[in-house]
């Protein structure tokens, strides 16, 4: 390929580039690592297509530039339609299509032009003297071979060709499914032992997505698995045809032959592994001749066995990892153990040593996991991490121990410092451990306190408990900010009040419940909704401000939705500030519903779209939207009030009781019925002005607009 010739990205390269860009956006990996991996994957894809490429093709510098272009497209900075913008559109609007393209692209980077529907079989069926036998093509010479799974189904199980083809295809699909979903060792067809196969099948059968796929295919997948297990146990191993146990032949190649094979495996076309199929074997023989000047005299079975003897098998491929690298990996892990480290995440270890592992063609954290497990089988291995303990220990407990190990003598630690001291634990896992363990207390943004390092004497604690009891006896609850904490604050001047409140409560949480700054005895706490309901049920009139004060007194916080919901369920809201008991309002239900019939022409209307009450009969108070909301909540026979969130902003809709649309669908229909542009800003403006929304924030706005477009198109 000429350096001056520009090769445009195709859709498969684009979907891989976008996938890596999204990983950087979600902070799953750094831009540096994403560029390296993306470059490696795209170069491998071209090599699998037998394209001649030079060092500049999909190089790291080129991918870095293309990722910047993808960023501009994704952030809306480039409006001109391109393949990049098309792919971003697919990602945002058709996740199923995006995932399908991504799977196909990743498969092409591993298997060349093969897709998941291809059956990886190197055998052809012929008839000689009335007997069906299978023959394998090896460099133009036809040799008799043992039956593969497809042939075994036809020859030994007497299945029809379509059924055999279906089962064989199912096993290939399941092998890929296990790799993509990290089920067991990720292999069915290429499991290295009978026990590995049976364990992977057991895990596969318990996978929810597999169960759903199997049910939709009328149990075809489980039927194929049963046949394949029978094939391995009763035929394949016994005939020693690439047995799952990978037993070596009696005669091993001489050292010089092994050396020539090793040199050939170092060629660029095999840097991402050697796959045991006829096409790959043919490629290997070509490279062997080009490198060594002579042809390889081993038959295919002995050649593959020799490659296995010096390589490492992962995901159905054989990789050449040097003995020095294996020694280095083992030493790294054992040094971590000597340092007292409790838990190591494969992804973190891989990212830290990415350049080293990348140079050795350890292609992923999952492969690193397989290598470590092979080198050091006695440790305790889990899906995402491994530990040095002999017994099973909770993941967060292990992280807790590592945090304490590096905490030091300081009272405070920043989250960033802890993360830097614990490079083998992912960022989010450290944050989870800090937030969920009582030994760590949030002090201020990004800073935590080690609770055991807060200075407090038993006498001070006893005084605090006595004060809590005195307040509860007098008021039914105690407030944290009224407790005698002056000395405690002075002795721990670096600690915020929030952290002191939390630390104190954790010392007495066996006796008391806490709601923000309010303490009550265990089992005696009432939530805001219950307290407001009880109060409103026993009073004739009250103001909204009185209910807010009551809520704050009980829980220390004001939760408007709980207050509004509770008050409206017990009283009638006659205006923004006042509630009255039902007996003070005289609703003529029949006439009010008739007035609503004249106003609401379809099945719903935004609350703020009702602008006149001229047809509404007098009920003891002047009509307004608050009074109308109360009426529709509990009194109307034909209408109800719906909203996303109880509020004091006249946000919501009046809906006929025979309308069964969700509130999301109500908003979509309302938007579709208008003539506004179906763009986010215009839609938000309409929904807030009509009263369907309180604020211009909605996580499903894209979905709502899509549904509105569909509704408009449907209505013509």
C-alpha positions in Angstrom: 0.0 0.0 0.0 1.4 3.4 -0.9 1.8 6.0 1.8 0.1 8.5 -0.4 -3.0 6.5 -1.0 -5.8 7.2 1.5 -8.0 4.2 2.5 -11.4 5.4 3.8 -12.9 3.7 6.8 -15.6 1.1 6.1 -18.6 0.6 8.4 -16.9 -2.2 10.4 -13.8 -0.1 11.0 -16.1 2.8 12.0 -18.1 0.8 14.5 -14.9 -0.4 16.2 -13.5 3.2 16.3 -16.8 4.5 17.8 -16.8 1.7 20.4 -13.3 2.6 21.6 -14.2 6.3 21.6 -17.3 5.6 23.8 -15.0 3.6 26.2 -12.9 6.7 26.6 -16.0 8.9 27.0 -17.3 6.6 29.8 -13.8 6.5 31.4 -13.5 2.7 30.9 -10.0 3.2 29.5 -7.6 6.0 28.8 -7.4 7.6 25.3 -3.8 6.3 25.0 -4.8 2.7 25.5 -8.0 3.0 23.4 -5.9 4.3 20.5 -3.4 1.5 20.8 -6.1 -1.2 21.0 -8.1 0.2 18.2 -5.1 0.5 15.9 -4.1 -3.1 16.7 -7.7 -4.4 16.0 -8.1 -2.6 12.7 -4.7 -3.7 11.4 -5.5 -7.3 12.4 -8.8 -7.0 10.5 -7.0 -6.0 7.3 -4.4 -8.8 7.7 -7.2 -11.3 8.1 -8.5 -10.1 4.7 -5.0 -10.9 3.3 -4.4 -7.2 2.5 -0.8 -5.9 2.2 -0.4 -3.1 4.7 2.5 -1.0 5.8 3.4 0.5 9.1 1.3 3.7 8.5 -1.9 1.8 7.8 -4.3 2.5 10.7 -1.3 3.5 12.8 -1.7 4.9 16.3 -1.2 8.5 15.2 -3.8 8.0 12.5 -6.3 6.5 14.9 -5.7 9.3 17.4 -6.6 11.8 14.6 -9.7 9.8 13.6 -10.8 9.5 17.2 -10.6 13.3 17.4 -12.8 13.5 14.3 -15.3 11.0 15.9 -15.3 13.2 19.0 -16.3 16.2 16.9 -19.1 14.3 15.2 -20.4 12.8 18.5 -20.4 16.2 20.2 -22.3 17.8 17.3 -19.4 20.0 16.2 -19.4 18.6 12.6 -22.8 18.8 10.9 -21.7 17.4 7.5 -23.1 13.9 6.9 -20.4 11.3 7.0 -20.0 7.6 7.7 -19.0 8.6 11.2 -22.2 10.7 11.7 -24.3 7.8 10.3 -22.7 5.4 12.8 -23.3 7.8 15.7 -27.0 8.0 14.6 -27.2 4.2 14.6 -25.7 4.0 18.1 -28.2 6.5 19.4 -31.3 5.3 17.6 -30.9 1.6 16.9 -28.8 -0.1 19.6 -29.7 -3.6 18.3 -28.3 -2.8 14.9 -25.2 -1.2 16.4 -24.4 -4.2 18.6 -24.9 -6.5 15.6 -22.4 -4.5 13.5 -20.0 -4.4 16.4 -20.1 -8.2 16.9 -19.6 -8.8 13.2 -16.6 -6.4 13.2 -15.0 -8.0 16.2 -15.4 -11.4 14.6 -13.9 -10.2 11.4 -10.9 -8.9 13.3 -10.4 -12.4 14.8 -11.5 -14.6 11.9 -11.0 -12.6 8.7 -14.2 -12.5 6.6 -16.0 -15.2 8.6 -19.2 -14.3 10.4 -21.0 -16.0 13.2 -23.1 -18.0 10.7 -20.1 -19.7 9.2 -19.5 -23.3 10.2 -15.9 -23.8 11.0 -15.5 -27.2 9.4 -12.6 -28.4 7.2 -14.2 -31.6 6.1 -16.0 -32.7 2.9 -18.3 -35.7 2.5 -17.9 -38.2 -0.3 -19.0 -41.8 -1.0 -16.6 -44.7 -1.7 -17.9 -48.2 -2.3 -21.2 -47.3 -0.7 -19.7 -46.1 2.6 -19.7 -42.4 3.7 -16.3 -41.2 4.9 -14.9 -37.8 5.6 -11.7 -36.5 3.9 -9.5 -33.5 4.8 -7.6 -31.5 2.2 -4.0 -30.9 3.2 -1.8 -29.0 0.6 -3.7 -30.6 -2.3 -3.3 -34.1 -0.9 -6.5 -35.9 0.2 -6.1 -37.7 3.4 -8.6 -39.7 5.4 -9.5 -38.0 8.7 -11.6 -38.8 11.7 -15.2 -37.4 11.8 -15.8 -33.9 13.0 -19.0 -33.0 14.9 -21.0 -32.4 11.7 -19.8 -35.6 10.2 -20.4 -37.6 13.4 -24.0 -36.4 13.5 -24.7 -37.6 9.9 -22.5 -40.8 9.9 -22.9 -42.0 13.5 -26.2 -40.4 14.7 -27.9 -40.8 11.3 -29.3 -37.2 11.4 -30.6 -35.5 8.3 -28.2 -33.0 6.7 -30.3 -29.9 7.6 -30.5 -31.0 11.3 -26.8 -31.8 11.4 -26.0 -28.4 9.8 -28.3 -26.7 12.3 -26.6 -28.3 15.4 -23.1 -27.7 14.1 -24.0 -24.0 13.5 -25.5 -23.8 17.0 -22.2 -25.0 18.6 -20.2 -22.4 16.7 -22.7 -19.7 17.7 -22.6 -20.8 21.4 -18.7 -20.9 21.3 -18.8 -17.2 20.2 -21.5 -16.4 22.8 -19.4 -17.8 25.6 -16.4 -15.7 24.5 -18.3 -12.5 24.2 -20.1 -12.9 27.5 -17.1 -14.3 29.4 -18.9 -17.5 30.4 -16.5 -19.9 32.1 -13.3 -20.0 30.1 -15.1 -18.7 27.1 -15.0 -21.9 25.1 -17.3 -24.8 24.1 -16.0 -26.1 20.8 -12.4 -25.4 21.8 -12.5 -26.4 25.5 -9.1 -27.9 26.5 -10.6 -30.8 28.6 -13.8 -32.7 29.1 -14.2 -31.2 32.6 -13.7 -27.7 31.2 -16.4 -28.3 28.6 -18.9 -29.7 31.2 -18.3 -26.7 33.5 -18.7 -24.2 30.7 -21.9 -25.9 29.6 -23.2 -25.8 33.2 -22.6 -22.0 33.4 -24.0 -21.5 30.0 -27.3 -23.2 30.9 -27.7 -20.9 33.9 -27.2 -17.7 31.8 -30.5 -15.8 31.5 -29.9 -14.5 27.9 -29.0 -18.1 26.8 -32.2 -19.4 28.3 -34.2 -16.8 26.5 -32.5 -17.5 23.1 -32.9 -21.2 23.7 -36.7 -20.9 24.4 -37.2 -18.7 21.3 -35.5 -21.4 19.2 -37.6 -24.2 20.8 -34.7 -25.7 22.7 -32.5 -26.2 19.6 -29.4 -24.9 21.5 -29.7 -27.3 24.5 -30.3 -30.2 22.0 -27.1 -29.2 20.1 -25.2 -29.0 23.4 -26.3 -32.5 24.5 -25.3 -33.9 21.1 -21.9 -32.1 21.2 -21.2 -33.4 24.7 -22.0 -36.9 23.6 -19.7 -36.5 20.6 -16.8 -35.3 22.8 -17.2 -38.0 25.4 -18.0 -41.0 23.2 -16.1 -40.3 20.0 -13.8 -37.4 19.7 -11.5 -38.1 22.7 -11.5 -41.8 22.1 -10.3 -41.3 18.5 -7.6 -38.8 19.6 -8.6 -36.4 16.8 -7.4 -33.1 18.3 -8.6 -34.4 21.7 -9.9 -31.9 24.3 -7.2 -33.3 26.6 -4.5 -32.1 24.0 -2.5 -35.2 24.5 0.8 -35.3 22.6 1.7 -37.9 20.0 4.2 -40.5 20.9 6.8 -38.9 18.5 7.6 -35.3 19.2 9.2 -33.0 16.6 13.0 -32.5 16.9 14.2 -29.3 18.6 15.3 -27.7 15.3 11.7 -28.2 13.9 10.3 -26.6 17.1 12.7 -23.7 16.6 11.6 -23.2 13.0 7.9 -23.3 14.1 8.6 -20.8 16.9 10.3 -18.4 14.4 7.3 -18.7 12.1 4.8 -17.9 14.8 6.6 -14.6 15.5 5.6 -13.4 12.0 3.2 -10.4 12.0 0.4 -12.4 10.5 0.3 -14.6 13.6 0.9 -12.0 16.2 -2.8 -12.1 17.2 -2.9 -15.9 17.5 -3.0 -19.0 15.5 -6.5 -20.5 14.9 -6.7 -24.3 14.3 -8.5 -24.5 11.0 -7.5 -25.5 7.4 -7.1 -21.9 6.2 -4.8 -20.9 9.1 -2.7 -24.1 8.7 -2.3 -23.2 5.0 -1.2 -19.7 5.9 1.2 -21.1 8.4 2.8 -23.4 5.9 3.3 -20.5 3.4 5.0 -18.4 6.1 7.1 -21.4 7.3 8.5 -21.8 3.8 9.0 -18.0 3.4 10.9 -17.8 6.7 12.9 -21.0 6.7 13.4 -21.7 3.0 12.1 -25.3 3.4 8.6 -26.8 3.7 7.2 -28.1 6.9 7.2 -32.0 6.8 4.8 -32.5 9.7 1.2 -33.5 8.9 -1.5 -31.1 10.1 -2.3 -32.9 13.3 1.4 -33.1 14.4 2.0 -29.5 13.3 -0.9 -28.2 15.4 0.2 -30.3 18.3 3.7 -28.8 18.0 2.3 -25.3 18.0 0.2 -26.1 21.1 3.3 -27.4 22.9 5.0 -24.0 22.7 2.0 -21.7 22.8 -0.8 -20.7 25.1 -4.4 -21.5 24.1 -7.0 -18.7 24.6 -10.4 -18.2 23.0 -9.8 -20.9 20.5 -6.4 -19.5 19.4 -2.8 -20.3 20.2 -0.6 -17.4 21.2 3.2 -17.4 21.5 4.1 -15.9 24.9 7.8 -15.9 25.8 9.0 -17.8 28.9 10.6 -14.5 30.1 7.2 -12.8 30.0 5.5 -15.6 31.9 8.3 -15.3 34.5 7.7 -11.6 34.7 3.9 -11.9 35.1 4.4 -14.5 37.8 6.9 -12.3 39.6 4.6 -9.3 39.4 1.8 -11.2 41.1 3.9 -12.8 43.8 5.5 -9.4 44.6 2.0 -8.0 45.0 1.3 -10.8 47.5 4.5 -10.0 49.4 3.4 -6.4 49.7 0.2 -7.5 51.5 -2.1 -6.6 48.6 -5.5 -8.5 49.1 -7.2 -8.1 45.7 -6.1 -7.6 42.1 -8.4 -6.7 39.2 -7.4 -8.1 35.8 -8.4 -5.0 34.0 -6.3 -2.7 36.3 -3.2 -4.9 36.1 -3.6 -5.1 32.3 -3.9 -1.3 32.0 -0.9 -0.6 34.2 1.3 -2.9 32.1 -0.4 -2.4 28.8 2.7 -1.6 26.8 4.5 -4.7 28.0 1.5 -7.0 27.5 0.7 -5.5 24.1 4.2 -6.1 23.0 3.9 -9.8 24.0 0.5 -10.0 22.2 -1.5 -10.6 25.4 -4.5 -9.0 23.8 -6.9 -8.4 26.7 -7.5 -8.5 30.4 -9.4 -11.8 29.9 -6.3 -13.3 28.3 -4.1 -12.0 31.1 -6.5 -13.7 33.5 -6.2 -17.0 31.7 -2.4 -16.7 31.7 -2.2 -15.9 35.5 -4.6 -18.7 36.3 -2.4 -21.1 34.3 0.8 -20.0 35.9 -0.6 -19.7 39.5 -3.6 -22.1 39.8 -3.7 -22.1 43.6 -5.1 -18.6 44.1 -8.8 -17.7 44.4 -10.1 -16.6 41.0 -13.3 -14.7 40.3 -14.7 -13.2 37.0 -13.1 -9.8 37.4 -10.5 -10.2 40.1 -8.4 -12.7 42.0 -7.2 -12.9 45.6 -4.5 -14.6 47.6 -6.9 -15.8 50.4 -7.6 -19.5 50.8 -11.2 -19.0 51.7 -13.9 -17.0 50.0 -14.1 -13.4 51.2 -16.5 -10.6 50.2 -15.1 -8.4 47.4 -15.8 -5.1 49.3 -14.3 -6.5 52.5 -11.0 -7.2 50.6 -11.0 -3.6 49.1 -11.8 -2.3 52.7 -8.7 -4.1 54.0 -6.5 -2.7 51.1 -7.8 0.8 51.8 -6.8 0.5 55.5 -3.5 -0.9 54.4 -2.5 2.2 52.5 -4.4 4.8 54.6 -1.5 5.6 56.9 -1.8 7.6 60.1 -3.7 10.6 58.6 -7.2 11.4 59.8 -8.3 12.4 56.3 -7.6 11.0 52.9 -8.6 12.3 49.5 -10.2 9.9 47.0 -7.6 10.7 44.4 -4.8 9.8 46.8 -6.4 6.5 47.7 -6.9 5.7 44.0 -3.2 6.4 43.3 -2.2 4.2 46.2 -4.4 1.4 45.0 -3.7 1.1 41.2 -4.8 -2.5 41.0 -8.4 -1.6 42.1 -10.7 0.2 39.7 -11.8 3.8 40.5 -15.5 2.9 40.9 -14.8 -0.1 43.2 -12.8 2.1 45.6 -15.6 4.6 45.6 -18.2 1.9 46.3 -16.2 0.5 49.2 -15.8 4.0 50.8 -19.5 4.7 50.5 -20.7 1.3 51.8 -18.4 0.6 54.7 -19.0 2.1 58.2 -15.3 2.6 58.8 -15.2 5.4 56.2 -17.1 8.6 56.5 -17.7 11.3 53.8 -16.1 14.5 55.0 -16.3 16.9 52.0 -16.3 16.5 48.2 -13.5 14.0 47.4 -12.4 13.6 51.0 -13.1 10.8 53.5 -12.4 10.3 57.3 -11.3 7.0 58.8 -13.9 6.7 61.6 -11.6 4.9 64.0 -9.2 7.9 63.9 -11.8 10.4 65.2 -11.0 11.3 68.8 -13.9 10.6 71.1 -13.8 9.3 74.7 -16.3 7.0 76.3 -17.4 9.8 78.7 -18.1 12.1 75.7 -20.1 9.3 74.0 -22.1 8.7 77.2 -22.9 12.4 77.5 -24.1 12.4 73.9 -26.4 9.4 74.5 -27.8 11.0 77.6 -28.6 14.2 75.7 -30.3 12.2 72.9 -32.5 10.5 75.5 -33.4 13.8 77.2 -34.5 15.3 73.8 -36.5 12.3 72.8 -38.4 12.2 76.1 -39.2 15.9 75.7 -39.9 16.2 72.0 -40.2 12.6 70.6 -37.0 13.1 68.6 -33.4 14.5 68.9 -31.6 16.8 66.5 -27.9 16.1 65.8 -27.0 19.7 65.6 -28.3 20.3 69.1 -26.1 17.6 70.8 -23.1 18.5 73.0 -20.4 18.2 70.3 -18.3 21.3 71.0 -15.4 19.3 72.5 -15.6 16.7 69.8 -15.4 19.5 67.1 -12.4 21.1 68.8 -10.5 17.8 69.1 -11.2 17.0 65.4 -10.9 20.4 63.8 -10.2 19.0 60.3 -13.5 17.1 60.3 -16.6 18.6 58.9 -19.9 18.8 60.9 -21.4 16.3 58.4 -18.7 13.8 59.0 -19.0 14.3 62.8 -22.7 13.7 62.7 -22.3 10.6 60.7 -19.4 9.2 62.9 -21.4 9.9 66.1 -24.5 8.2 64.7 -22.5 5.1 63.6 -21.4 4.7 67.3 -25.0 4.7 68.5 -26.9 3.3 65.5 -27.9 0.1 67.4 -30.3 2.3 69.5 -31.5 5.0 67.2 -32.9 5.5 63.6 -31.6 8.5 61.7 -33.4 10.7 59.1 -30.9 13.4 58.0 -30.3 15.3 61.3 -33.2 13.8 63.3 -32.8 10.8 65.7 -35.6 8.6 67.0 -35.6 5.4 68.9 -35.4 2.2 66.9 -38.8 1.4 65.4 -40.4 4.8 66.4 -39.5 6.8 63.3 -42.3 8.1 61.0 -41.8 9.3 57.5 -42.9 12.6 56.2 -45.9 11.2 54.3 -47.3 9.5 57.4 -46.8 12.5 59.7 -48.5 14.9 57.2 -51.4 12.5 56.7 -51.9 12.2 60.4 -51.7 15.9 61.0 -54.1 16.8 58.1 -56.6 14.2 59.2 -57.0 15.9 62.6 -57.2 19.6 61.6 -59.7 21.7 59.7 -57.3 24.1 58.1 -53.6 24.5 57.6 -51.1 26.3 55.4 -48.4 24.8 53.2 -45.7 26.5 55.2 -47.0 24.8 58.4 -46.7 21.4 56.7 -43.1 22.3 55.6 -42.2 23.1 59.2 -43.8 19.9 60.4 -41.8 17.9 57.8 -38.5 19.6 58.8 -39.2 19.0 62.5 -39.8 15.3 61.9 -37.1 14.5 59.4 -34.8 17.5 59.2 -35.5 17.9 55.4 -38.3 19.2 53.3 -39.5 16.8 50.6 -42.2 18.7 48.6 -43.6 15.7 46.7 -44.3 13.8 49.9 -45.9 16.9 51.5 -48.1 17.7 48.5 -49.1 14.1 47.9 -50.0 13.5 51.6 -51.9 16.7 52.1 -54.0 16.3 48.9 -55.0 12.8 50.1 -56.4 14.1 53.3 -57.5 17.7 52.5 -58.6 20.0 49.7 -56.1 22.5 48.4 -58.0 25.7 47.8 -55.1 27.8 46.6 -51.3 27.7 46.6 -50.9 28.3 50.3 -54.0 26.8 52.0 -55.6 23.4 52.6 -59.0 22.8 54.2 -60.9 19.8 55.4 -63.4 18.2 52.9 -66.4 19.4 54.9 -65.7 23.0 54.0 -66.0 22.4 50.2 -69.2 21.5 48.4 -68.4 19.9 45.0 -71.4 19.4 42.6 -69.7 16.4 40.9 -72.2 16.0 38.1 -72.1 19.6 37.0 -68.3 20.0 37.4 -67.7 16.9 35.3 -70.0 18.3 32.7 -68.0 21.5 32.7 -64.8 19.4 32.2 -66.5 17.6 29.3 -66.9 20.9 27.5 -63.3 21.8 28.1 -61.6 18.4 27.5 -62.4 17.5 23.9 -60.2 14.4 23.7 -58.9 12.1 26.5 -56.6 14.5 28.4 -55.5 18.1 28.7 -52.5 19.8 30.3 -53.5 21.5 33.6 -52.3 24.9 32.5 -54.3 24.6 29.3 -57.4 25.2 31.3 -57.7 29.0 31.4 -61.3 29.7 32.4 -63.7 28.4 35.0 -66.8 30.3 33.8 -68.9 27.0 33.5 -67.8 25.6 36.9 -70.4 25.8 39.7 -69.5 27.6 42.9 -68.1 25.2 45.5 -67.5 27.5 48.5 -64.2 28.8 47.1 -63.1 30.5 43.9 -61.9 28.1 41.3 -58.2 27.9 40.4 -55.8 25.2 39.2 -54.9 24.0 42.7 -58.6 23.5 43.6 -59.2 21.7 40.2 -56.3 19.4 40.9 -57.7 18.5 44.3 -61.1 17.8 42.8 -59.7 15.5 40.1 -57.5 13.7 42.6 -60.4 12.4 44.8 -63.8 13.6 43.8 -64.5 13.4 40.0 -66.3 10.4 38.6 -65.0 10.7 35.1 -61.6 12.4 35.4 -58.3 12.0 37.3 -55.2 14.0 37.9 -51.8 12.6 36.6 -48.3 14.0 36.9 -44.7 12.9 36.8 -44.0 14.2 40.3 -46.3 15.8 42.9 -45.7 19.6 42.9 -46.9 23.1 43.7 -46.4 24.4 40.2 -49.7 23.3 38.5 -47.8 20.7 36.6 -49.8 17.7 35.5 -52.7 16.7 33.3 -56.5 16.1 33.7 -57.1 12.6 32.1 -60.3 10.7 31.4 -60.5 7.6 33.7 -61.1 5.4 30.6 -57.7 6.5 29.2 -55.0 4.0 29.9 -51.9 5.7 28.5 -48.9 6.1 30.7 -47.8 9.7 31.5 -44.9 9.4 29.1 -47.4 8.4 26.3 -49.8 11.2 27.3 -46.9 13.7 26.8 -46.0 12.1 23.4 -49.6 12.2 22.2 -49.9 15.9 23.4 -46.8 16.9 21.5 -47.8 15.0 18.3 -51.2 16.8 18.3 -49.5 20.2 18.1 -47.8 21.9 15.1 -44.5 22.6 16.9 -41.2 21.5 15.5 -40.2 18.2 17.0 -36.9 19.3 18.4 -35.9 19.1 22.1 -36.0 22.9 22.9 -39.4 23.4 21.2 -40.9 20.3 22.9 -39.7 21.3 26.3 -41.1 24.8 25.8 -44.5 23.4 24.9 -44.7 20.8 27.7 -43.8 23.3 30.4 -46.1 26.0 29.1 -49.0 23.5 28.9 -48.3 22.2 32.3 -47.3 18.6 31.5 -43.8 19.2 32.9 -42.6 21.3 35.9 -39.0 21.7 34.6 -37.2 21.3 31.2 -35.5 18.1 32.2 -36.5 14.6 31.1 -34.1 11.7 30.5 -36.5 10.0 27.9 -37.0 13.1 25.8 -35.4 11.5 22.7 -37.8 8.5 23.0 -40.7 10.9 23.5 -39.9 12.8 20.4 -39.4 9.6 18.4 -42.9 8.4 19.4 -44.4 11.8 18.6 -42.9 11.7 15.1 -44.3 8.2 14.6 -47.8 9.3 15.8 -47.7 12.3 13.4 -46.7 10.0 10.5 -49.4 7.5 11.4 -52.1 10.2 11.4 -50.9 11.6 8.1 
